[in-house]
Amino acid sequence: MRMNIVHIGAEELNYEIRKIADVANEVERLSGQPMAWENIGDPVQKGEHIPDWIKDIISEAVQQDRTYAYSPTRGLLRTREFLADRCNARGGVRITPEDIIFFNGLGDAVNKVYYLLRREARVIGPSPAYSTHSSAEAGHAGYPPITYRLDPANHWMPDLEELRNKVKYNESIAGIMIINPDNPTGAVFPREVIREMVAIAREYKLFIVADEIYMNMVFQNRENYAPISELIEDVPAISLKGISKEIPWPGARCGWMEVYNQKDNPIFQKYIKSILDAKMLEVCSTTLPQTVIPDILGHPQYNDWQVERNRFFEKRSRRAGEIFGKCPGVIVNPPAGAFYLSVVFDKQLTDDMQLRIENDRVRTYLESQIPPNAEADRRFVYQLLGARNICTVPLSSFVTDLFGFRCTLLERDDEKFESIYTSLADAIQEFVHSGYVAAV
Ligand SMILES: Cc1ncc(COP(=O)(O)O)c(C=O)c1O
């Protein structure tokens, strides 16, 4: 090559959630045993049934020629009016349809949020963090992510003192990113925590990016939760929302951005305009899902159905807490929202810890896939594929130095859920004790 054509941030792009699926597929083929897919947050893949009334709305829309057309770059006006009214009805900050922009899934929105920032401007995000955010932010900057700690010993609450200090002493930090409810921890941050983060943003003249894709999936202490629109007051912010998890329709590739307080902030306004202009170059986002959003979210059965879904996740969260509660060697906080659970090993992991893999071909294949300097939790997760046919994601791939793994509450089948979770608890015991025995 005449010159190095690789982007400065190329090393920062990493999405283990999908990468591990390739290895798991091969293990499934070699072992002839079905894999339990706990790596990805796709409720449909895990057996969730889409209610008939939602399918009827979509079927009817599919019959209309206009749903095959391009839509306006910002998104369909009727849908943006519906969403702006919904936001305004909650109280707090007020928006108009002009403050909403649609994207091809939130993944698309997340990429544009960071890509269109000035290179030197950094956004501090949680650790652990959902990798789409941390990778896109770090990829744009060409440096590793800047993070504030979520504390597993304190229900995964953010270390606000660390956040304040990092913001205070690092002038390149221009924004704070929050995921609430959180992926990968399942934590829901209460109002007072978010108010404090907003106060830090106000004091240091930062903007906030709040990923609220799970905002209607809070099943514990609901009264303590509020979306950022209710708490943001005068601070410039972006709220990211979507239908991938809520309807659930991840294959629709449809999400949107609500922009708060852009009018009084010319720089922020210009930045938002650059996001819209970038979207304009792509013409628009998917039309069909936008068309049906008001009819689905405004349907008389919608709220009751959400309540029922949340009861299901609450039941799963409680049971997961019971199973891991009897499992020494790990810290587990039963999720209060979203549908992920992060397990953290609370003892030192050593290189000799391992899981027994009976199938020789699977063991040999996995050994070839685990780099010699792999993090201890990556070894656990890879060996788990061969030893238990369960595919999770190593916690260390979520920008954290904690070791553990992420699994989900999504399994619809009670027996399968029970079997996956008891097998995980059993594997943890085998792994942490194998090192001890080897050492003796
Ligand atoms: C916190 C968070 N934000 C964004 C996304 C991406 O959602 P979408 O399917 O709309 O791209 C996900 C998907 O798992 C997520 O967990």
The ligand as a Gaussian input file, in Angstrom:
#p B3LYP/6-31G(d) Opt

LIG

0 1
 C      -27.995000      -0.136000      25.263000
 C      -28.214000      -0.444000      23.818000
 N      -28.230000       0.562000      22.931000
 C      -28.411000       0.342000      21.611000
 C      -28.595000      -0.932000      21.128000
 C      -28.751000      -1.120000      19.646000
 O      -30.086000      -1.257000      19.326000
 P      -30.598000      -1.347000      17.815000
 O      -31.100000      -2.729000      17.611000
 O      -31.706000      -0.325000      17.754000
 O      -29.461000      -0.996000      16.920000
 C      -28.591000      -2.017000      22.020000
 C      -28.721000      -3.392000      21.517000
 O      -28.517000      -4.365000      22.198000
 C      -28.402000      -1.762000      23.392000
 O      -28.373000      -2.750000      24.300000

